[in-house]
Amino acid sequence: EAYVVIWASDDLQYHGGGVTHSTAYNFYHNKMAARIAKLIGEDTTNYEQEAELIAKSLRQNLWVEKGWFGEFK
């Protein structure tokens, strides 16, 4: 997923694992989709639930106990 959202330079190799920057993009875009859905009178539930699941997964899988997110797992 990382290759879709960034310019894969400097020999980035994640081997198919989850990475923080693309996870953050997915979270943000679901939050924005919920805002847009609300503005046009559509149901926001799916976007809000997806954003919450993404945030939960990010905290569970990529949080480093030293106080920041790791880049890759």
N, C-alpha and C positions, 0 to 999 in steps of 0.2 A: 504494500500500500504506500510506502514511503516514496517510491519512484513516481507516483501519480501527482504528488503535491509539492515536490521540490525539484530543483535541478540537481540531478545525481552526479555531482562532481567530487573531486578529491577522493575517489575510490571508496565511496560509501557502500557498505555491504551489511545489510541487516538480515539476510537469509530468511526472509518471510516472517519475521517476528513483529510484534507490535512496537511502535515507536511513538514517542511523546508528541512530536510536532504534528503528525498526521491525525493522531487521536484528538488533539486539541482542535484541529481544523474541523473534524467531524462533529465534535461537541458544539463548536461555535455555529456551524451551519444548521444544525438541528434547532438550536436556540433561536436563530434568526428566522428559520422556517416557521417556528411557532409564533413569533411576533407577526410575521406577514399573514399567517393564517388567521390570527386574531383580528388584524386590521381589515381583512376582507370577509370576516364573519364565518370562517370555517373552523372546524374542530381542531384544537391544538394538541389533543391528548397524545397522539402517536409521536409527535416531534418532541414534546416535553418528556415523555417516558424514555425515548431513545437517548436524549441528552443526559438524563439522570443515570441511565445504565452505563453510558460511556464514561461519565464522571466517576461513577462508582468503580468501574473497572480500572480506570487510570489510577485512582487512589490505591486500589488493592494490588495492582501489578507493577506499577512503575514508581511508586513513592519510595524515596530513599530516606531512611530514618534520620539522616543528617539535616533534613529540612528542605529538600527539593526533589523534583522528579528526575529519575534517570532517563536517559535518552532511548535506551533499547533494552529489551529483555529477551 
